[in-house]
Amino acid sequence: MNTITNIKLLNEKISELKKNGLSIGFVPTMGYLHDGHISLIDRAREENDIVIVSIFVNPTQFGPNEDLTSYPKNLKNDSAMCIKHKVDILFIPNNDEIYPDDFSTYVDVVGLSSILCGSSRPGHFRGVTTIVLKLFNLVSPQNAYFGLKDYQQFVIIKKMVRDLNLNVNIIGCPIVRESDGIAMSSRNVYLSEDQRKQATYIYQSLREAKRKIKRGERSSAKIIDDITKRLEMIEDSKIDYIKICDPYFLEEVEEITEEVRILIACFVGNARLIDNISAKSKWIKAIIDQTKG
């Protein structure tokens, strides 16, 4: 594995790969890698000639009172995991190269970036789309891999790629969960043992909501009320949002007549946890089958 820390060397390596006609799969991360990241790397390994992973804790996606300075880091372990899973290039740029002193250009996906997580974290997605576009320009991947835990991020990046005519396939990969159901996240390290047990209510509430929708519940308000009651059982918690949206444009749905995405953001202690699940009523399939008949 080549570890590259500056843009000039990366440009030279990418030019060499392009001359040889090799396909590139790219996994952008902020480090502190876990099995969720590894699932993206393994998928990229299966589908591409070359796998590139980046590690960069992007300052422009953190708010003034968020955890930029305390975000967990372990480059030694990250590097070992990348070697084990046959990453070809580990790109670890420094902040000064990515954001020089006179940097003033940003990418903003209007609308989608101001709802859900964007509402409670103003400017967050502007930082995300800016760094992702910069990394796409540097790495020139054919395929880029993102976990669906950050579902809104996935939708926003796909929109950016469409709007800006970028030649890269955005591939969403399933959420990887701990044995207790909690979605894997680098921020899970912030949870105490007791908070960790309490946080399992988030996924439990999503699964129960999915079951109710499958059985025919069509009222989003009722589903959200049920989830709220379950999450309020968590000690030292604060619900940020519970939303039921269409899976393509993230518009809120009042009556569930098609497939939806249920999205939750909830603080447990100091950890802001996000999770989501896809849900569809069984009667929708019955209607489709009748139409086909």
N, C-alpha and C positions, 0 to 999 in steps of 0.2 A: 504493500500500500504506500502510495506517495502522499505525504502530508505537505500541503502547500499553504503558505501564510501570506503571500502577497499576490496582487492582481496580475503583475507582469508575468510571473512564472505560470500562473493559471492560464493566461491568454496564450502563452507559447504551447502549453500542453493541449489546450482545446484545439488550437490550429492543427497540431499534429494528429489528433484524433479525427478531425474532420477530413483531413487529407486521406486518411486510411478508411474513410467511409464507415466508421464505427458508430453504432447507436448509443446514446447516452441516456441513462435513467438517473433522475436527480431527486434527492430527499433533503429538503432544507429543514434544519432544526435549530433549536437554541441550546442544544446539548443536554447534559444530565440524562443520557439515553436510557430508555427502559424497553420492555418487550413490545410496547406499542410502536416505538420507532423501528425496532428490529423487524417487525412485520412489514413495514414499508420498505426497508432495505432488502429483505428477502424477496419481496414481490418485484422490486426493481432488478434484482440479480437474475430472476427467472426470465425477465422480459427484455433485457438489454445486454449489449456487449460490454458496456462500461457503466459502473455505478459510481456516482459522485455524491458525497454527503457533505453538507456545510454545517458548521457550528458557529453561530453568531447570536449573541444576546442583543437583540436589536433595541437600542434605546428609544427610538421614535415611536414604538408601540406601547410604551409604558407611560402612565399618567404621573403627575407630580407626587402623588402620595402612594404609589404602587411599589412593587418589590424589585425594582431594577438592581439595586445594590446588593440585595440579599438573595437574588435568584440563585438556586442551587447550581453548583458547578463541580465537575470531576472529569477533567480532560484526559487524565491517564486512563480511567476506566472506559470513557467514551472511545478512545483510540483502540483499546484492546478489543472492545465489542465490534468495532468496525473491521478490524483485522480478522477476527473470528468469522465474521459474516461476509468476508471477501469483497469489501469495498475497495475500489481501485484508487480513488482520490478522496482524501479528507481535506476539505478547504476550510481553513480557520482564519478569516481575514481580520485585520485590526480595524478598530473603529475609525482611525484617522483616514484610512484609505476609502472606506465606505462613505463616511460623512466628513469631508474636508471642512475647514473653517468657514468657507464661503458657500457651503451647500444650501440651496434654496428651492429645489425642485421636488415636488411631491405628486403622488398619484392618489386620486380620491374617487372611489366608486360611489357616486351620489345616490342617496336613497337607501340602498342596502346597508351602507356603512353607519347609518344613524339610528337604526332600530336594534332591538334586542341588546346584545353586548355593547353595540355602538352607542346606545342611549346612556348607559351607565359608565362607559369608558370613552368619552369624547376624544376623537383623534386616534384611537387605537387602530382602527382598520386602515386609516391613511398611512400609518407607520408600517402596517403589515403589507399592504399592496405596494408601497414604495420599495421596501427591501426585497420583496419577492420579484418584482420587475427587474430590479438591479441584478439580482442573482440569476434570473433567467438570461439577461443580456450577457452576463459573464460566463455562464456555464453552457449556454446554447443546447439545452436538453431536448430530445424528442418527446420524452415522457417525464412528468413530475408527479410525485406521490404525496398525498395528504391524508391524514387520518380523519374519519368522519366524526370523531368526538368534537372537533372544532367545526361543526356543520356550517355555521354561518360563514366562517372563513373560507370553507370549501366553495360555497355558492358565490361569494364575492370574488374569489380568484378566478373561477370559471367565467364570471361576467367580465372581469377585466381582460381576460385572454380573448374573449369574443369581441369586446368593444375595440380593443387595440390591435386586432388581427395578428396575434402572436402565434407563431408556429410551434406550439407545444401542446401535447395532450395532458389534460389534468385528470388524474386518476384518483378517485376516492376509495379508501380502504377501510374495512370494517373496524369498529371500535374494539380494542383489546381490553379485557377486563381482568382485574385481580380475582382471586378465587372467591372473594366475598361479593363480587359483582361491581365494585367501584371501578369506574373507567380509569385506566392508567393515565397518570399525569405526573410531570416532574414536581408539581406543587403538592402532591399528596404527602410529601415529606414534611409539610408544615403541620400535619394532623397528629394530635396526640393519640395514644392507644384508644382512649375512650371516644374521642371524636371520630376516629376511624370506624368504630362500630356504629356510631350514630349516623355516619355518612352513608351507610348502606341503605338507609331509607330512600335516598334519591333514586337509585336504580329500581328498588322495590316498587316505588310509586309509579315509575314509568311502565314497568311490566304490568302492574295492575290496571293502569289506564289503557294500555294496549289490549288487555283481555276484555275490558268493558266495551271498547270500540268494536272489537271483533265480534262481540255478542250483539251488537246493534245499537249501542248508545251513540246518539248523534249530536248531543248538546256539548259544545266545547266548554261552556260555562260550568256545566255540572262536572265534567272531567277535571277542569282546573280547580274547582272547589274541593273535590276529593283529594287531589294531589296536595293542595294547600294544607288541608287538615292533617295529612300524613307528615308533611315536612315540618309543620309546627310542633310536632312531637320531638324534633331534634333539639337538644339543649345547646345553648350558645350558638344559635343559628339565626340567619336573616335571609329571607327569600329576596332575591334580586328580581327575577321574573319567572313566570310559568306561562308559556305561550303554545298555542296550537296553530300551526301555519301550513300553507301548501309547501311542498318540498322543493319547488323550483324558484319561486320569487319571494318566499318567506312572508307572504301576505297572511294576516291573521284570518282564521276561519271560524265562523260562528256555528255553522251547521256542518257536520262531518258527512260529506257525501262522496268524497274521493279519498285517496291516500293522503295522509297528513304526516307532519313531523311534529312531535311533542318535544319542546325544548325547555330546559331548566337551567337557571343559574342561581346558586345558593351559597351563601357564606356559612362555613362551619368553622367556628373560631376565626382565625385570621385567613383561612384558606378559602378562596373563591373557586367553587367547583362548578363545572358545567357538564351537562350530559344531555342526551337526546335519544329518541327512538322513533322508528317508523311504525305507523299503525294504519290498518285498513279494515273496514267492516266486512264481514263475510257476505252480507247481502249485496255488496257492490259486485263481487264475483258472480253472484247469482244473476244479477241484472245483465252483466256482460255476456254470460253464457246464454241467457235468453235471447239477447240481441243477435248473437252468432247463429242461434238456431233459426 
